[in-house]
Amino acid sequence: MSRFQDPTGCTACPRLADHLSCIRQRDPDWHALPVPAFGSLDAELLVVGLGPGEKGANRTGRPFTGDVAGELLYPALHRFGFASQPEPLGADHWANPAMQLSNCRITNAVRCLPPANKPTTAEIRQCNSHLKTELAAMHRLKVIVALGAIAHQALLWAYDLKLKEFTFGHHVIHALPDGRILVDSYHCSGYNWRTGRLSRESFEAVFAGVKSHLA
């Protein structure tokens, strides 16, 4: 059986490690380390984002917790039974320890906050080995939701698949070689939400489809 441990002590990318070190000096109460995944390896659903947001997961230590993206993601997961609560933050505006995921796991293509939220291709490649090992350890996994084009690309790299054969688009569904399905979605970022590229309704439709497939 494959085993996976989140790379919480990884310093393989010097630029990212230096960036996080500077943030820890600036804000010693912040997580500012590689962010571990949230949820069980036994889940049938895996949600893959790009990477930690500076004031979100990089601060709180949990994916999509503390920024605008989580304000779309967690209510959608809660509506379809994948999260115990719609609000990922507690009363003190830190990660809510009471929140639990059900049959769902959330991870990122890149585990460390990159400067200007832009990881290099080499950094995405370096972190891809962690994603590949994580996928191998999820023996009950049936559906993968990729939030954004970079997450989509990272998943194809993890499967050694060619990007040109799996076009990214919102709510586009791809069959993967191992029988799992990949569901693409525009990233639930504040930019996509504010510009109208992604609405709450179009985002929740992705998870309605996932729920139907798993049922």
Summary of the structure (lengths in Angstrom):
residues: 215
radius of gyration: 16.1
end to end distance: 26.2
largest distance: 47.1
contacts: 702
relative contact order: 0.17
helix: 38%
strand: 13%
